[in-house]
């Protein structure tokens, strides 16, 4: 059985975007493409309806590219305890309202027992300062936190 990976929306966004002129962004795009081309087959990939919803926003050509790469990836669903976990994460991480969906991504990966949450969202998700409170919330509710990482870490 393969290890499981939840793809947060930044992954298909970086994967399918036109090459950025910004050096760091371009490097992340290349790392994401490298992971996609060479490593994704070693994992069971999952997304959520939230990923589909977020990937469906914006420029129609970009939306089409993102949805194409996501089309065959299974959806995970909210399970009992998801809402409580989301609320606890928002509270403990002091997330602003605009970042509430970041807690949803984390909670869906946690509640479904996913091994890795793959993201380039280093503000609220793949953030070393936020990892201990996320783990504390998960532990307090009886869940195991997935390893939250970027594609570079999962190469």
N, C-alpha and C positions, 0 to 999 in steps of 0.2 A: 504494500500500500504506500502510495506517495504522500509526502507531506503536503499540507494544504496552504494555499496563499489566497488571501483576500486582496483584490486589486482596488485600491482607493482611486478616485477619479483622476488624480494627477498622473497616474501611470498611462492610461490611454491618451491623455492630453499631451504628455511629453512624447509619447511614442509616435503620434500621428501629426504633430505640429510641424510647420515649415521650420527649417533650421533658423534658430535665433541668432541675431548678430551679437547678443550679449554672451560673453565668454562662459560664464558659469551656467547659464541656461542651455547653451549649445552643448556643453560637456554633459549635463544631465540628460539631455535628449539622446546623445550618443550612448551613454551608459544604459539608458532605458532600452534603446534599440538592441544593444549588445545582449542585455539580459533576455529580452524577448526572443531574439534569434537563437541564442545559444543555451539558455537555462530554463525557460518556461516549461519545456517538455518534461522536466524533472519534477514537476509539481502538479497537483490538482488545483486548478484555478477556480475562483469564485468571485462573484460580484453581487451587488444588491440592486434593488429597484432604484435606490438613491443614486447609485453610480450611473445607471441608465438616465435618470432624470437630469443629473448634472451634466452628463456628456451630451445631452440633447439640447443644451442651451448654447446660443451664440450663432456664429456664422454657419450657414447651411452646408457649405462644403466641408468645413471642419467637423461639424456634427456627423455628416455622412461617413467621414474617415474614422472617427471615434467609434461610432456604432457598428461599423463593419468589423473592427477588431474585437468588439465585445459580443458579437452575435451568437457565438457558440459556447460562451462561458455560462455555466449554470448560476442561477440566482439563489442566494440564501435568503431566508425569510426571518422576520422577527419571531422570537420564541417567548414563552412565559419568562418574565423577569427583564425583558428588554427595556421597557419604559423606566423601571426603577433604576436600572443600570445607567441609562442615558441621563436621567435626572441627577444621579449621584456624581457622574463624571462632570457634568456641567457645573455643579456646585463645587466640587473639589478642585477642579482646574480653573475655576473662575472664568469660564469661557464667556466671551461677549455673545450677545444674541446672534450676531452675524456668523458666528463660528459653531453654533449649536449642532449643525450637521456633522461636524468633526467628531462630536461625541457619538452620534448615530453610527458612523463608520466603525469606530472603536467597539461600540456595544454589539453591533451585528457580528463582528469578527469574534469577539469574546463569547457571546451567547451561543454561537454555532461551533465552538471548539476549534476554530481555525488556528493553524500553527504559526503563520506569519501574516502580518498586516503590512503590505507593501505600499509605500507612499513617498512622495516628494514634499508633502506638507510638513515642513520642519518647524512651523510656527506653533501648531497645536497638537500634532500627532507624533511625528518622529522627532521628539524633542527630549533631550536628556533630563531637563528639569521636570518635565511632565511625566516621565516614566514611573518614578516612585509613587506619586499619587494615583496614577492609573492602576498600578499593581495593588496598592492598598485598597482601592475601591473594589477591584475584582476579588481580592482575597476576602474582604469583609462580606461580600455577597456569595461567596462559595464558588467563584469562577477562576479559571486559569487564564492569565493574560497571554495573548499571543506575543511573539517576538515582533516588535514594531521596528521596521527597518526600511532603508532605501534600496533600490535595485543594486547600487554599488556594493552594499553590504551583503547582498544575496548572490552576488556573482561568485 
